[in-house]
């Protein structure tokens, strides 16, 4: 007796989005599963960022729906997306340079006591937050020279790893990474790629936006290609079909 196919943790169905006369998304559908990396590819203006911002609550869809674990949801703000279990790491990382890694982890979600007081009057559990953040970084094999130092003193790769690790703590369903290796050197990019592979091995669903085809071939289980607001193809990346992926992205005849 064959087992039932796995249920996608995230489904986007016939997504439509307009900005005045610009039709940014034209009936885009995709699915993401736990324990996989889904690459979202396309040239500039293809609709990738718009789609990610709709999934992350920055924009509301004009039509279509977003389904999480089989249930349709309305994501009307970034806070609503986080509550639904979707965490997004944008290129700017959104880290506070003057804070430590653990303070960045829990900024806005601080552990505090006593619970019966309003949040602004509670005492912070600073040691608990430091221990939890250190445990997460250790589990994900993120090596930092000094957890008490502000992130402003850390390298680009270390800052990227902190942002990705923070997202993994709170992403109950999916982690979205927007160009996580942009502007990083080879060694720091390697560390970030290893971290993404670790997230997948722990059963997370990861959506990866990147222009680096080598990273797509190495990491992605599937690749969805957008062009001019439409989904134009889906492939399992391999070196043998890398030219086909590029052809889909640029609109060439493969």
SEGUGU-202612 format. One line per 4 residues: number of its first residue (from 1); for each residue x, y, z of N, C-alpha, C. Coordinates in steps of 0.2 Angstrom, whole numbers. Layout:
residues N
NUM = X/Y/Z/X/Y/Z/X/Y/Z | ...;
***
This chain:
residues 254
1 = 4/-6/0/0/0/0/4/6/0 | 4/11/-5/8/16/-6/6/22/-1 | 11/25/2/9/31/7/7/37/3 | 3/41/7/1/47/4/6/52/3;
5 = 6/56/-2/11/61/-4/12/66/2 | 18/69/4/18/74/9/14/80/7 | 11/83/13/8/89/12/13/95/12 | 12/99/7/17/105/7/15/110/13;
9 = 21/112/16/20/117/21/17/123/19 | 19/125/13/17/132/10/15/131/3 | 9/133/1/6/133/-6/4/141/-7 | 7/143/-13/4/149/-16/0/147/-22;
13 = -6/150/-22/-10/148/-28/-13/154/-32 | -11/154/-38/-13/159/-43/-13/166/-40 | -7/168/-38/-5/174/-35/-5/180/-40 | -9/185/-38/-10/191/-43/-8/197/-39;
17 = -4/201/-42/-2/208/-38/-1/213/-44 | -4/219/-43/-3/225/-47/-1/231/-43 | 3/235/-46/5/241/-44/3/246/-49 | -3/249/-49/-5/253/-54/-6/249/-61;
21 = -2/252/-66/-2/249/-72/3/243/-73 | 7/242/-68/12/236/-68/9/230/-65 | 8/225/-69/6/218/-67/12/214/-64 | 13/214/-58/19/211/-55/19/204/-55;
25 = 13/201/-53/12/194/-52/6/192/-56 | 7/187/-60/2/185/-65/0/177/-64 | -4/176/-59/-6/169/-58/0/164/-56 | 4/166/-51/10/162/-49/8/157/-44;
29 = 10/151/-45/8/146/-40/15/142/-39 | 16/140/-32/22/136/-30/20/133/-24 | 24/127/-22/23/124/-16/30/123/-13 | 31/123/-6/37/122/-3/35/116/2;
33 = 40/112/3/40/106/8/45/106/13 | 43/103/19/48/103/24/54/99/22 | 60/101/24/66/97/23/68/98/16 | 67/103/13/69/105/6/71/112/5;
37 = 76/113/0/77/120/-2/74/121/-9 | 70/126/-9/66/128/-15/70/135/-18 | 73/134/-23/76/140/-26/71/144/-30 | 70/151/-29/66/155/-33/70/159/-37;
41 = 70/158/-44/75/161/-49/71/166/-53 | 75/171/-56/72/175/-61/76/181/-62 | 76/185/-67/80/191/-68/77/196/-64 | 80/202/-64/78/208/-61/71/210/-64;
45 = 66/211/-60/59/213/-62/55/207/-64 | 57/201/-62/53/195/-64/47/194/-59 | 48/197/-53/42/196/-48/44/192/-42 | 51/191/-41/53/187/-35/52/191/-29;
49 = 54/197/-29/54/201/-23/46/202/-21 | 42/204/-26/35/205/-25/32/199/-22 | 34/193/-24/31/187/-22/33/186/-14 | 39/187/-13/42/186/-6/38/191/-2;
53 = 38/197/-4/34/202/1/27/200/2 | 24/197/-3/17/195/-2/17/189/3 | 21/184/3/22/179/8/24/181/15 | 27/187/15/30/189/21/26/195/24;
57 = 20/196/21/15/201/24/17/208/22 | 22/210/18/23/217/16/18/219/12 | 16/215/7/10/217/2/5/212/3 | -1/214/1/-7/209/1/-8/207/-6;
61 = -10/201/-7/-12/199/-14/-18/202/-16 | -18/204/-23/-25/206/-26/-29/200/-27 | -27/194/-29/-30/188/-30/-26/182/-28 | -29/177/-28/-25/171/-26/-25/170/-19;
65 = -22/164/-16/-22/163/-9/-15/160/-7 | -14/160/-1/-8/157/3/-11/152/8 | -8/146/7/-10/140/11/-4/138/15 | -5/137/22/0/134/26/-3/128/29;
69 = 1/123/28/-1/116/31/-8/114/29 | -10/116/23/-17/114/21/-23/119/22 | -21/124/26/-26/129/28/-25/136/25 | -30/139/21/-29/146/19/-28/151/24;
73 = -23/156/23/-22/161/28/-22/168/25 | -24/173/29/-23/180/26/-17/183/30 | -12/184/26/-6/187/29/-6/195/28 | -8/199/33/-9/206/31/-4/210/34;
77 = 1/208/37/7/212/40/13/207/41 | 19/210/41/25/206/43/24/202/50 | 21/206/55/20/203/61/15/197/60 | 10/197/56/6/191/55/9/186/52;
81 = 14/187/47/18/182/44/22/178/49 | 25/182/54/29/179/59/25/175/64 | 19/177/65/15/173/70/13/167/66 | 12/167/59/10/161/56/16/156/55;
85 = 22/158/57/28/154/56/32/155/50 | 32/161/47/36/163/41/41/168/43 | 47/167/42/53/171/44/56/173/38 | 58/179/36/61/181/30/68/185/32;
89 = 73/183/29/79/187/30/81/191/23 | 80/197/23/82/201/17/89/203/17 | 91/206/11/98/207/10/101/212/15 | 97/217/18/99/221/23/100/218/30;
93 = 97/212/31/98/208/37/94/211/43 | 93/217/43/89/220/49/92/218/56 | 98/219/56/101/218/63/103/225/66 | 103/225/73/105/231/76/112/231/78;
97 = 116/235/75/123/235/75/126/235/82 | 122/239/87/125/240/93/123/235/98 | 119/230/96/117/224/100/121/218/99 | 121/214/104/124/207/104/120/202/100;
101 = 123/197/98/119/192/94/113/190/98 | 113/188/104/107/186/108/102/192/109 | 104/198/109/100/203/109/96/204/103 | 100/203/97/97/203/91/92/198/90;
105 = 93/192/92/89/186/92/82/188/95 | 82/191/101/76/191/105/73/199/105 | 76/203/100/73/210/100/66/210/98 | 62/212/102/54/212/101/51/206/104;
109 = 55/201/106/52/195/108/56/193/114 | 58/197/118/62/196/124/58/191/129 | 63/187/132/60/183/138/60/187/144 | 55/187/148/54/192/153/49/189/159;
113 = 49/192/164/45/190/170/44/196/175 | 39/195/179/33/190/179/28/191/174 | 25/186/172/20/186/166/14/190/167 | 12/192/173/6/195/175/7/203/174;
117 = 13/205/173/14/212/172/14/214/165 | 12/220/163/13/222/156/20/222/154 | 21/220/147/28/219/145/33/224/146 | 31/230/146/35/236/147/38/236/154;
121 = 35/233/159/36/233/166/40/227/169 | 41/222/164/44/216/166/51/216/167 | 55/211/170/62/211/170/64/206/165 | 70/208/162/72/203/156/76/197/159;
125 = 75/192/156/79/186/157/85/186/153 | 90/190/154/96/191/150/100/185/149 | 101/181/155/105/175/155/102/170/151 | 95/169/152/92/164/148/92/165/141;
129 = 91/171/139/92/173/131/99/172/129 | 104/173/133/111/172/130/112/164/130 | 109/160/134/110/153/134/107/150/128 | 100/152/127/97/150/121/100/152/115;
133 = 102/158/114/105/160/108/112/156/106 | 116/155/112/122/151/111/121/144/109 | 115/141/112/114/134/110/111/134/103 | 108/139/100/105/138/93/111/139/89;
137 = 116/144/90/122/145/86/126/139/86 | 127/136/92/131/129/92/128/124/88 | 121/123/89/118/118/85/118/119/78 | 118/125/75/119/126/68/126/127/66;
141 = 131/126/71/138/126/69/140/133/67 | 137/138/70/139/145/68/145/147/74 | 151/148/72/156/149/76/157/157/76 | 156/160/82/157/167/83/163/168/89;
145 = 167/173/88/173/173/92/171/176/99 | 165/180/99/164/183/106/156/185/106 | 152/181/109/145/182/109/143/188/113 | 147/191/117/146/197/120/147/203/116;
149 = 150/203/110/152/208/106/146/211/102 | 146/217/101/140/219/96/141/217/89 | 136/216/85/137/213/79/140/218/74 | 141/224/76/145/229/71/152/227/71;
153 = 155/223/76/162/221/75/163/215/72 | 157/212/69/158/205/66/158/206/58 | 161/200/55/161/200/48/154/200/44 | 154/201/38/148/200/34/145/193/35;
157 = 150/188/34/147/181/35/144/180/41 | 148/182/47/145/181/53/138/184/55 | 138/190/52/131/194/53/126/190/49 | 127/188/43/122/184/39/120/178/43;
161 = 125/174/46/124/168/49/119/170/55 | 120/175/59/116/177/64/109/178/62 | 108/182/57/102/183/54/98/177/52 | 101/172/49/98/166/47/97/162/53;
165 = 101/162/58/100/158/64/94/161/68 | 94/167/68/88/170/71/81/168/68 | 81/168/61/75/167/58/73/159/59 | 78/155/60/77/148/61/74/147/68;
169 = 75/151/73/73/150/79/65/151/79 | 63/156/76/56/157/76/52/155/70 | 55/152/65/51/150/59/48/143/60 | 42/143/62/39/136/63/37/133/57;
173 = 37/136/51/35/133/45/40/134/39 | 42/140/38/47/141/33/51/147/34 | 58/147/31/63/152/31/64/154/24 | 63/161/23/64/164/16/71/168/16;
177 = 75/166/12/82/170/12/83/173/5 | 83/180/5/84/184/-1/91/186/-2 | 94/182/-7/102/183/-8/106/183/-2 | 106/177/1/110/177/8/118/177/7;
181 = 120/176/1/127/176/0/130/182/-4 | 125/187/-6/127/193/-9/132/197/-6 | 137/199/-9/143/203/-6/147/200/-1 | 147/193/-1/151/189/3/157/186/-1;
185 = 162/185/3/168/182/-1/167/174/-1 | 171/170/-4/170/163/-5/170/160/2 | 174/161/7/175/158/13/168/159/17 | 166/166/17/160/167/21/154/164/17;
189 = 154/164/11/148/161/7/148/154/9 | 153/151/9/153/143/11/150/142/18 | 151/146/23/148/146/29/141/146/29 | 139/151/25/131/152/25/128/147/21;
193 = 131/144/16/128/138/12/128/132/17 | 133/131/21/133/126/26/127/126/31 | 126/133/33/121/134/37/114/132/34 | 113/134/28/107/133/24/106/125/24;
197 = 111/122/22/110/114/22/109/111/29 | 111/114/34/110/112/41/102/113/42 | 100/119/40/92/120/41/88/115/38 | 90/113/32/86/108/28/87/102/32;
201 = 92/100/34/93/93/37/89/93/44 | 88/98/47/83/99/53/76/99/51 | 74/98/45/67/98/43/64/104/41 | 68/110/41/65/116/39/63/117/31;
205 = 58/120/30/57/122/23/61/129/21 | 65/129/16/69/135/15/67/137/8 | 65/144/7/65/147/0/71/151/-1 | 75/150/-6/81/153/-7/81/157/-14;
209 = 82/164/-13/82/168/-19/89/170/-20 | 92/168/-26/99/169/-28/100/170/-35 | 105/173/-37/107/173/-44/113/169/-45 | 115/166/-40/121/161/-41/119/154/-43;
213 = 120/153/-49/118/146/-51/122/140/-48 | 128/141/-46/132/136/-43/129/134/-36 | 127/139/-33/123/138/-26/117/135/-27 | 113/136/-33/107/133/-34/108/126/-36;
217 = 113/124/-40/114/117/-41/117/113/-35 | 120/116/-31/123/113/-25/117/112/-20 | 113/117/-19/109/116/-13/101/115/-14 | 99/117/-20/92/117/-21/89/110/-23;
221 = 84/108/-20/80/102/-22/76/103/-28 | 73/109/-28/69/111/-34/70/118/-35 | 69/120/-42/69/127/-43/63/130/-47 | 60/135/-45/55/138/-49/57/145/-52;
225 = 56/146/-58/58/151/-62/52/156/-64 | 53/162/-62/48/168/-64/51/172/-69 | 47/174/-74/49/179/-79/43/183/-80 | 44/190/-80/39/195/-81/33/193/-77;
229 = 33/191/-71/28/190/-67/24/184/-67 | 27/179/-72/24/173/-73/29/167/-71 | 26/162/-68/30/156/-67/31/152/-74 | 37/152/-76/38/149/-83/42/142/-83;
233 = 43/140/-77/46/133/-77/48/131/-70 | 49/124/-69/51/121/-63/55/115/-64 | 61/115/-61/66/110/-63/69/107/-56 | 72/101/-56/77/99/-51/84/101/-54;
237 = 87/106/-50/93/108/-53/99/103/-53 | 103/103/-58/108/99/-59/113/102/-64 | 119/100/-64/124/103/-69/122/102/-76 | 119/96/-77/117/94/-84/111/99/-86;
241 = 107/102/-82/102/106/-85/103/113/-83 | 109/115/-81/110/122/-79/109/127/-85 | 110/125/-91/109/129/-97/101/130/-98 | 97/125/-96/90/125/-97/87/130/-92;
245 = 90/130/-85/88/135/-80/89/142/-83 | 95/143/-85/97/150/-88/93/152/-93 | 91/148/-98/87/149/-104/80/151/-101 | 77/148/-96/71/150/-93/71/157/-90;
249 = 76/158/-87/77/165/-83/77/170/-88 | 81/170/-94/82/175/-99/77/175/-104 | 73/169/-105/68/169/-110/71/167/-117 | 76/163/-117/79/160/-123/76/154/-124;
253 = 76/152/-130/73/145/-133/78/140/-131 | 77/136/-126/82/131/-124/83/125/-129;
***
